[in-house]
Amino acid sequence: MMKKTLNLIVIFTLFAILLTNCTRYDNPELKKQPFKVAYNVMVDESSGNYEVFIMNLDGSEKQNITNSPAVDWVYYSYNNRIYFISDRDTTPKLFFLYQMDADGNNIKQITKFPVENSWITGRNEGEELIVSSSKDSARYELYLIDKEGNELKRLTNNKYYDNDPCFSPDGKQIVFRSRRPWVDELWIMDDNGENARQLTHYPVKDSTAGDFHYHAGPPFWEPNRNVITFMSYQNFNYDIYEMNPDGSDLKPLLSGPFDEGWHSWSSDGRYLAYDGTNIKGNYDIYLLEYKSQKIHRLTHDEEFEQAPILVDILKEEDQNKENL
């Protein structure tokens, strides 16, 4: 009798877990928030075709907004504008920066020079951006450009790999990923490219990252608590960490039995969208409500879905003002 009761408990527990995972979307509280989630999907592994999708904050109403046989990969948004890299008009893996509306309309090429496969960031209400480029015959150098793609200033000039820049909320500092000299760590510098100093130091006793995993992954600056977050492969697992802008008080933000990786914050700091693996090792998109620490799984597909960004959705009247 005891064994039968235990079996019933296990069955009902598994059923409850399954039911919870199948009860997707239709979250009125999340749906009414002024954000959507844009993310990248490998739709055809054989051809290497990535598309940019967008969905509501609760995971509903998913939509492919690029629909191109090329590589399209989203890296930044400001209000209703989404910025992505693509090789659609060139040869494979030669990327340029593009812009489109959050619904996929009004696609236009921003840079006339190629950009690296790198996260980008903006300041001054989206008027200025930082990109990584090889435009001056040196790979992975950081440039400040205006929103039309014109170079304003070259920020780095060295033989090292500099990538994945992120402005501080006040726009006066830039945190970025660099291999100075060989292992990727996070560095920070002033907005003119000067006074660079190292922030992260991978644990000396941990060798699990090797040559193929992030020691310190792309950084993101949470706008309200003034912390920097990043992914790192430690103890055979990717977790998301946070620290102060001076590198102090380093601690895990998200840590679990599976991987948590590329991520971005909402403009109000309430939500963190990230990609993570499940028990099958497939990447899906998740949403963390920071205050309650409640986690929502937003995608349940077989395709790899990665690197989400949170998009501020403007009201129609605000969008009209921005377009004036």
N, C-alpha and C positions, 0 to 999 in steps of 0.2 A: 504493500500500500504506500509506504514511504517513497519507494523508488518510482511508483507511478505518479505520485504527487510532484516529485522533483522533475520528472519528465514533462509534466503538464506546465510547470512553471517555466522551464526552459523554452518550451514551444511558444507559450504566450509572450515570453520576453522577446524571442526572435520575431514573432509576429508584430509586436509593438514597435520594435526597431524598424522593421520593414515598412510598417504603416507610416511611421514618422518620416522615413526617407521618401515615401511616395506622396506624402501630403506636401505638395510643392506649390509655391507661388501664392497668389491671392492673399497677400498680407497687406491689409488696408493701411496699416500704420507706415510700413515701408513705402508703399506705392505712392502715398501722398507727399513724400519728401521730394525736394527739388533737385534730385540727382538721378542719373542713369549710369550704367556700367558699360563701358566699351572695352572690348577684349579681343584677343587674337586666337584664331582657330586654324589648325592645320586641316584643310578640307581634302587635300590630295597629297599623300606622302610621296607617291611615285614622282610627281612633278614638282614637289616642294611648294605647292600653292597654299599660301596663308591668306585668309580673309579677315577683315575687321567686322566684328558683330557688335550690336548694342542691345541692351535689355533694360527693363525696369529694375529698380533697386531690389525688388523681391524675386527677380529671376524670370518674370513673365515677359511675353511679347518679344522674344528674341528675333533679331533681324540682321541679315547680312547687308552691310551698307557700302561695301567696296565692289564686290562682284567683278573681279578681274582675275585672269589666269596667272597673274604675277604674284610676287611677294608683297603684301601690304601688311604693315605692322604699326599699330598705334602706340605712341609714346608720350603724348601730352594733350591736354585740352585747356582751353580758357573759355569760360562761359559756354556758348553753343558751338564754338569752333573746336574741331578735332584736328590734331597734327599727326601725320603718319609718314613713315618712310616707305618708298616703293621703287621697284625696278620695272614698273609697267611700261615706261617709255624708253627704256635703255636695254642693256644686256643683263643677263642674270647676275644678281648680287652687286650691281652698280646702282646704289640708292640715291635718290633725291628726296627732299622734304616737300610734302604736300599738305594742303589744308582742305577741309570740307566741313559742311554743317553736320550737326549731330544726326540728321536723318540721311546723310550720305549725299546730299545735293551740293552743287556748287564746288566741285572738286577743282583745285588749281595747284599748279606747281609753284612752290615758294622759292627754292634755291636754284640758281643756275649752275652751281657747283655741286659735286657729289658729297654726300654725308656718310658717316660711318653708321654701323648698326649700333645705335646708342640711344639711351633715354635723353630727353631734352627737357628744358625748363624755361620759364618765362618770368618776367617782372614788369612793373609799370603798366599794370592792366593789360598785359599781353602785347605791349608795344615792342618789347625786346625779348629775344630768345638766345639761349646758348645751344650750340650744336657741336658735335665732334666731326672733324673733317680731315681729309688729306689734300685739300685744295692747293696747298703750297708744297706739294711733293714730300710731305712728311705725314705718316699715318697717325691718326688719333690725336690731333691737336684740337684745343677748344677755342671756339670763336663766338663772340657776341655779334648778333645780327639784329636787324630790325624785322618787323613782321612782314616786310616785302621781300626779305631774303638778302638785303644788302649788308655787307660786312661793316661793322662798326669798330671792332677791335679784335686783334688776335690775343688770346689770353695766355696760352702756353706755347713754348717754343723750346723743345728739348727732344732727346732721343727716346724718351720713355712713352709708354702707353698711358694716355689720359682719356677717360671716357665717363659716361653716365653722370653729367653734372647736374646739380640741383641748387637753386638759389635758396638762401635763407628767406624767411617771410618778409623781412624788410628790404631784401634785395641787395644787401651790402656785403654778403659773403657767399661763397660757392663751395659746397662740398662735392667731391668727385671721387671716382675710383681710379687708382693709378698703380702701375707696376714699377715702383722706384725702389730698387732696380728690377726685382724679378717677381715678387709675389704681390698679388693685388691686395691693396689695403685702401682704406678711406683717408683722403687728405682734405684739407680745407685751405682756402686762400681768400684774400680780399677780392672785391668785384673787379679790380683792375688787373688781376692775375698775379699780384705780388703777395709776399709773406706766406708762402705755402708751408704747411706743417702737417705731419702725420697724426691721424687720430686713432686708428685701430692697430692692434698688434695681435696677430693670430697666436693662439696658445702654443707655446714652444713644445709642449709635450704631446700635442695632437698632430698626427701626420696623416689623418684620414682624407683631407682635402686633396692632397696630391697635386697633380698638374691639371686636372680636368674639372675641378669643382671650385666654386667661389670661396676664397678665404674671407673676403668681404665683398658682398654683392652690391648692386646699385643702391645708392642712398636716397632717402626721402625725408624731407623736413616737415614734421608735423607742425601745423601752423599755430596751435594754441598753447600746448604744453612746452613748446620750444625744445623738442627732442629730435634727434636724428635716428631713423630706423633703417635697418639693412638686413639682408639674409646672409647666413654664413653656414658652411658645411663643417660641422663639428661632431665628433663621435658617430660618424657614419650617417648623419642626418642633417637636412636643412631645417633651420629654425630662423625665426625673425627676432632680431635683437633691437634694443633701443639704448641710447646713451645721450648725455648732454653734449652740446656743441663743442665743448672742450675735450671730449672723449671720456669724461668721468661718469661714474654711476652706470656702467655697462651692465645690462641684465636682459634676460629673455623677455620678449613681449608675447610671442606665440611659440609654444614648444609642445610637440606631441610625438606619437609613434610614427607618423608619416611626415613627408616633407611639406613645409610651408615656404614659399619663395617670393617671386616678384609681387610687388604690392604697391598701392598708393592710397593716400588719405583723401577724404572729402575736405572741401575748403573750410568747413567748420570743425574739423577734427573729430566728428562724432562717429564716422564710419571708416573702416579699413577694408578695402577690397584686396584679395590676394588669391594666387593660385596655389593649389595644394594637391597632393596625391591621395588616393584612396587605397583601399586594400588591394586593388588590382594594379596599382602603380600608375594609373592614368591621372592626368592633370585635369582638375575641374576648378571652377571659380567659387570662392567663398566670400562671405561678408561678415565682418566682426562689428558688432555694436560695442564701441569701446567702453562706455559707461557701465553697461550691464554685463559685458563680456559674453553676450549671446552670439553664437555663430550660426549663420545660415548657409547652407549649401545651395548655390544658385544654378549650377549646371549638373546634368546627370547623363552626359553623352559619352560615346566611345572615342570621339576625337579629342586630341590634345587641345585644351583651352587654357590660355596663359596670359600673363602680364596685363591684368585689368587696370583701367584708370577710371576714376569717378568724374563724371561730366556734370557740371552745373547746367541745369536746364532753365533757360530764361523764359519769363512770360512773354507772350507775343508782343506786348507793347514795349517791353525792354529790348527785345530783339530788333524791333523797328527803329528804336532810338540808336542802337549800336550800328545799324546799317546806314544811318544818315551821314 
